Amino acid sequence: MSEEQLDLVFGALADRTRRAILAHLATTDANVGELTALFTMSQPAISKHLKVLEVAGLISRTRQGTMRLSRLEAAPLRDATAWMADYRTYWSESYDRLDELLDSLD
């Protein structure tokens, strides 16, 4: 994943409404009307959130008859998780050093 794409993914995930939309799409595909019914905001506002998610690669949108369905695309989430996993090692090692320090104080 490129740095630019990673920026788009984390930018999209920074908003709680977009995270809630992704959580819903993890269970089922949905159209804008269905998503609008879940939130206290207008259809144009939901559409803007969907556009951000689509640009980040977190959702895809397809036509099914007259409906345009949004679907979760999880690969960018996997890539972002892999990027964060590097920091898990850092924190684990930091806690190990803290444990050693605390043991030496006893």
N, C-alpha and C positions, 0 to 999 in steps of 0.2 A: 504494500500500500504506500502510495506517495505521501510526502509530508502535507501536500495540499489537500489530499483526500482525507487524511487523518484530521486535519483542521476542520474540514467540513463535517466529519462524523462527530467530533467532540462538540463542535458548535451546535449541531442539531440536538445532541443529547443534553445540552445545557438547559434546555427548556422543559419544564415539568409537563406541559401539555403534550409536547412531542413524545416524551417518554411514555406518557399514558396512552397515546395513540399507538406507539409501537407495542406496548403490552397488550392492547386489545387486538392488534393485527397478528400477534403471536398465536392467538386462538382461532381467528377466522379472518378471511378477507372481508373488506367492507367498502361501501361507497360513501361519498361525502355526506349524504343525508343521514346515514346510520351513525357516522362519527359525530356529526353535529348534534344529534340527539343525546349523546353521552356527555356533552359539555355545555356550559352556560356561555356560549359564544356563537357568533353568527357563522353562517356557511362560508362567507368570504374569508373569515379569520381562519377557519379550519383548512380551507383551500390553501392559504398562505403557509400554514404549518406543513401541509402535505408537500408543497413545492420544495420547502427546505429539506424535508426528509428524502424526497426524490433526488434532488441535486446531490445530497450526501451519499446516495446509493443505498439508503436504508429501506426504501420501499420501491416497488415497481407499480405502474398503473397500467391496467389493460381494459379494453372495452369488452363488455359482455352485453350484447343487445344495445339498449339505450343507456345502460349503466357503465360507469367507469369505476372499476374496482381497484382498491389499493391492496397490495400484498407485501408482507414483511420480506425483506431480503437480508438474511442474517450474516452473510459473509463479512460485511464491514464491521459488524459487532465482534466477530471472531478475531479479526485483524486488530481492532482496538484493544481487545482483551489481551492479545499476545503482546502488544506494545506495553501495556500496563504490567504484565507479568514480570518484566525485567525489574520493575521497581519492587515487586514482592520480595525478590531476592535481597535487594538492598535493605528493606525494612527487617527482614528476617535476620540478616547479619547484624544490623544495628541492635536488635533486641538481644541477640546472643552476646554482643559486646557489653550491653548494659547488665545482663545477667552475670557475666564474668566480673564486672566491676562491683556489683552488689555482693557477690560471693566473697570477693577479696576484702570487703569492708567488714564482714562478719568475723 
